[in-house]
């Protein structure tokens, strides 16, 4: 199949794939591929097919990376960049009033609890030079979509974890500090104290906050400590002597409920300036509950990163587009631009409990 036929006769999906494969062969130094690439560049849509191929590779790589934030944050999609309001109706869930025979039903008052968040735009231009491409023995240029996929996922992780800290990352955020904050080091006893504290709270309707769906989030420094606490299968209390009348109590891990463990490495990154970072632990509601604590927002129709290539290499004097790898007309740069829309914010803190260690 000739290059011209591949460009003009094949369906667009195959043309995108073919453009990407041709480009990869040219990158590897294949002389024939370089010649075919020059021929392909004489068609006006090849640079766009190549960009689409890179974009698909980026999205595939992005989807292959498993993020941490869905373990503790709920996902929301919004139509624009305006502040979005999540409304919780209060007064509608409390127990029903008793109605006597022949009596009228009482009106139930309903109020609103509002929480807002918004999605923002993130992105960068990656300027590569013609000399960098010529000297690229390790194939870093070809790996660009994978690198940008990692950057997009990292943006989401940083945004979600940053909600817990102030802008400088040197202390807890204002809302986090407003809830119960214990100075106790994480242990089975202090974790149970946190669970107890949450269980004694009520929500806006005066209903108890349930502890059956809690998440224990810790930085990597506490991962083993937390795992040891939650995975303990037997706790024995008593003197353990063989004297007559001696008793011993055997229980599970000693906790009234066992939270799901989430080890969040991004806490240590965005909160690197916080002195208590390595000892910080937090109880949060499961992200799938009715009143989640963290929201991770995306822009509808733009929920994956967008990669574009600037086509400004110019035209040959004799006609035909110049290979983008030859660099731009002005300064021999090859410019890629990545864009990703995301936002994160704190919502309801009914089940929030933070320990910062002694």
C-alpha positions in Angstrom: 0.0 0.0 0.0 1.5 3.3 -1.0 1.7 6.3 1.3 -0.6 8.2 -1.0 -3.2 5.5 -0.9 -3.0 5.2 2.8 -3.5 8.9 3.1 -6.5 9.2 0.7 -8.3 5.9 0.5 -8.4 4.4 4.0 -11.0 5.3 6.7 -9.9 8.0 9.1 -9.3 5.6 12.0 -6.8 3.6 9.9 -5.2 6.8 8.6 -4.6 8.0 12.1 -3.1 4.7 13.1 -1.0 4.6 9.9 0.3 8.1 10.5 1.4 7.2 14.0 3.1 4.0 12.9 4.8 5.8 10.0 6.1 8.4 12.4 7.4 5.8 14.8 9.3 4.1 12.0 10.8 7.4 11.0 11.8 8.1 14.6 13.6 4.8 14.7 15.8 5.9 11.8 14.1 3.8 9.1 15.3 5.5 5.9 12.3 4.3 3.8 9.9 5.6 6.5 11.6 9.0 6.5 11.1 9.1 2.7 7.4 8.1 3.1 7.0 10.7 5.8 8.3 13.4 3.5 5.8 12.2 0.9 2.9 12.1 3.4 3.7 15.6 4.5 2.7 16.8 1.1 -0.9 16.1 2.0 -2.5 18.8 4.0 -4.1 16.6 6.7 -1.1 14.4 7.7 0.0 16.7 10.6 -3.5 16.5 12.0 -3.7 12.7 11.6 -0.4 12.5 13.4 -1.6 14.8 16.3 -4.7 12.6 16.6 -2.6 9.5 16.9 -0.5 11.1 19.6 -3.7 12.2 21.3 -5.2 8.7 21.3 -2.0 7.3 22.7 -2.1 9.9 25.5 -5.7 9.0 26.4 -5.0 5.3 26.3 -2.0 5.8 28.6 -4.0 8.1 30.9 -6.8 5.5 31.2 -4.2 2.8 32.1 -3.0 4.7 35.2 -5.0 3.8 38.3 -5.5 7.0 40.4 -5.7 7.1 44.2 -8.2 9.8 44.6 -11.4 7.7 43.8 -10.7 5.8 47.0 -11.6 8.9 49.1 -13.2 11.5 46.7 -16.4 11.4 44.8 -16.4 12.2 41.0 -18.6 15.0 39.6 -18.9 16.3 36.0 -19.9 19.9 35.4 -20.8 21.8 32.1 -18.6 24.9 32.5 -16.0 26.7 34.7 -18.5 28.5 36.9 -18.8 27.7 40.6 -21.0 24.6 41.0 -23.3 24.2 44.0 -24.1 20.9 45.6 -27.3 21.1 47.7 -28.2 18.8 50.5 -31.8 19.1 51.6 -32.1 19.1 55.4 -35.2 18.3 57.3 -36.4 15.7 54.7 -34.7 12.6 56.2 -35.5 12.8 59.9 -38.2 10.5 61.4 -41.8 11.2 60.5 -44.2 12.9 62.9 -46.9 10.9 64.6 -50.4 11.7 63.3 -53.4 11.2 65.6 -56.7 10.0 64.3 -58.5 12.8 62.4 -55.6 15.2 62.8 -53.9 17.1 60.1 -50.4 16.2 58.9 -47.7 18.6 60.1 -45.7 20.5 57.5 -42.1 19.5 57.4 -39.6 22.3 57.2 -36.8 21.9 54.7 -33.6 23.9 54.6 -30.6 23.7 52.3 -26.9 23.0 53.0 -24.8 24.2 50.1 -21.3 23.4 49.1 -19.5 24.8 46.1 -16.6 23.8 43.9 -15.4 24.6 40.4 -13.3 23.1 37.7 -10.2 25.0 36.4 -7.9 24.7 33.4 -4.4 23.2 33.7 -1.8 22.8 31.0 1.6 23.5 29.6 3.5 23.9 26.4 6.4 21.5 25.8 8.9 23.1 23.5 11.3 20.7 21.9 14.1 21.7 19.5 15.2 20.2 16.3 18.6 19.5 17.9 16.9 17.6 20.7 15.1 15.3 18.2 18.4 14.7 16.3 20.2 13.8 19.5 17.3 11.7 20.9 19.1 8.3 21.2 16.9 7.1 24.0 13.5 7.7 22.4 12.3 10.2 24.9 10.5 12.2 22.2 8.4 9.1 21.3 7.5 8.6 24.9 6.0 12.1 25.2 2.3 11.0 25.3 3.0 8.7 28.2 4.8 11.4 30.1 1.9 13.8 29.6 -0.6 11.2 30.7 1.3 10.8 34.0 1.3 14.6 34.3 -2.5 14.8 33.9 -3.2 12.1 36.5 -0.7 13.8 38.9 -2.6 17.0 38.5 -5.8 15.3 39.7 -4.0 13.7 42.6 -2.3 16.9 43.7 -5.6 18.8 43.5 -7.5 16.3 45.6 -4.8 15.9 48.3 -4.2 19.7 48.4 -7.7 20.2 49.8 -6.4 19.1 53.2 -3.7 21.7 53.5 -3.3 25.5 53.3 -2.0 27.1 50.0 1.6 26.8 51.2 1.3 23.2 52.3 2.6 24.1 55.7 -0.5 23.4 57.8 -4.1 22.1 57.7 -6.6 24.0 55.6 -9.1 26.2 57.5 -12.0 23.8 57.1 -10.0 20.8 58.2 -8.7 22.5 61.3 -12.3 23.4 62.2 -13.3 19.8 62.9 -12.0 17.4 65.6 -8.2 17.3 65.4 -6.4 15.0 67.8 -2.7 15.2 68.7 -2.6 11.5 69.3 -0.3 9.2 67.4 -2.1 6.5 65.3 -2.8 3.4 67.3 -5.7 1.0 67.8 -6.8 3.0 70.8 -6.6 6.4 69.2 -8.3 5.1 66.0 -11.2 3.8 68.0 -11.4 7.1 69.8 -11.8 8.8 66.4 -14.5 6.3 65.4 -16.3 6.9 68.7 -16.1 10.7 68.2 -17.6 10.4 64.7 -20.4 8.1 65.9 -21.5 10.6 68.5 -22.1 13.3 65.9 -25.4 14.1 64.2 -25.9 15.6 60.7 -28.1 18.5 59.7 -31.2 16.5 60.2 -30.2 15.5 63.7 -29.5 11.9 62.5 -26.5 10.0 63.8 -23.4 9.8 61.5 -22.9 6.2 60.6 -19.4 4.8 60.9 -20.0 1.6 58.9 -18.5 3.2 55.7 -15.4 5.0 56.9 -12.0 5.4 55.2 -8.7 5.6 57.1 -6.3 7.7 55.0 -2.6 7.8 55.8 0.7 8.9 54.2 3.2 6.2 53.2 5.1 6.7 56.5 2.1 5.3 58.4 1.1 2.6 55.9 2.6 -0.3 57.9 1.2 1.0 61.2 -2.3 1.3 59.8 -2.1 -2.1 58.1 -1.0 -3.7 61.4 -4.0 -2.2 63.2 -6.6 -3.0 60.6 -5.3 -6.5 59.8 -5.0 -7.7 63.3 -7.1 -10.8 63.7 -7.0 -11.4 67.4 -6.5 -9.1 70.4 -6.2 -10.8 73.8 -6.6 -9.0 77.1 -5.9 -10.2 80.6 -2.9 -11.3 82.7 -2.5 -14.5 80.7 -1.5 -16.4 83.9 -2.6 -19.9 84.6 -3.8 -19.0 88.1 -7.4 -20.2 89.0 -10.0 -17.5 88.2 -7.8 -15.7 85.7 -9.8 -14.5 82.6 -8.8 -13.5 79.1 -10.9 -11.7 76.6 -10.4 -12.4 72.9 -11.7 -10.0 70.3 -11.0 -9.2 66.6 -8.8 -6.2 65.9 -10.3 -4.3 68.9 -12.2 -1.8 66.7 -16.0 -1.4 66.6 -15.7 -1.0 62.8 -12.8 -1.6 60.4 -12.3 1.4 58.1 -11.0 0.9 54.5 -7.3 1.7 54.3 -6.1 4.3 51.8 -2.4 5.0 51.6 -2.1 8.4 49.8 1.4 9.2 48.7 0.3 12.6 47.5 -0.3 13.8 51.0 3.5 13.8 51.6 4.0 15.7 48.3 1.5 18.6 48.7 1.9 18.8 52.4 5.7 18.5 52.5 6.0 21.7 54.5 3.7 20.5 57.2 5.7 19.5 60.3 3.2 16.8 61.3 2.9 15.3 57.8 4.5 11.9 58.5 2.2 11.3 61.5 -1.0 12.7 60.0 -4.0 10.3 59.7 -7.7 11.0 58.8 -11.0 9.3 59.0 -13.3 10.2 56.1 -16.7 9.0 54.7 -16.6 6.5 51.8 -16.8 8.6 48.6 -20.0 6.8 47.5 -22.0 7.9 50.6 -24.7 10.5 50.4 -22.6 13.1 52.0 -19.0 12.6 50.7 -16.2 14.7 52.0 -14.0 15.4 48.9 -15.2 16.1 45.3 -13.1 15.6 42.2 -14.6 17.6 39.4 -14.2 17.3 35.6 -15.5 19.3 32.6 -18.2 17.5 30.6 -16.9 16.5 27.2 -13.3 17.2 28.2 -12.8 14.6 30.9 -9.4 13.4 29.5 -6.3 15.4 28.7 -6.1 17.1 25.3 -2.8 17.0 23.3 -2.1 19.3 20.4 0.9 19.9 18.1 1.7 23.3 16.6 2.1 22.9 12.9 4.3 25.9 12.0 7.2 24.3 10.1 6.3 26.2 6.9 6.3 25.1 3.2 9.0 23.9 0.9 10.0 26.4 -1.8 9.1 23.8 -4.4 5.8 23.1 -2.6 4.6 20.7 0.2 4.6 20.9 3.9 7.9 20.6 5.9 8.3 17.7 8.3 7.3 19.0 11.8 10.4 17.3 13.2 12.4 19.8 11.3 11.2 22.4 13.7 9.2 25.7 13.4 9.9 28.3 10.7 11.0 30.8 13.3 13.3 29.0 15.7 13.4 25.2 14.9 11.1 24.4 17.9 8.6 21.6 18.0 5.8 22.7 20.3 3.3 20.4 22.0 0.5 21.7 24.2 -1.4 19.6 26.8 -4.6 20.8 28.5 -6.6 19.1 31.3 -9.6 20.5 33.2 -10.0 19.5 36.9 -11.0 20.8 40.3 -11.3 19.5 43.9 -12.9 20.9 47.0 -14.1 19.9 50.5 -17.8 19.1 51.0 -19.6 17.8 54.1 -17.4 17.1 57.1 -19.8 15.0 59.2 -17.5 12.0 59.3 -14.1 13.9 59.2 -11.7 13.2 62.0 -8.0 14.1 61.8 -5.1 12.9 63.9 -1.7 14.7 63.6 0.4 12.7 65.9 2.1 13.6 69.2 
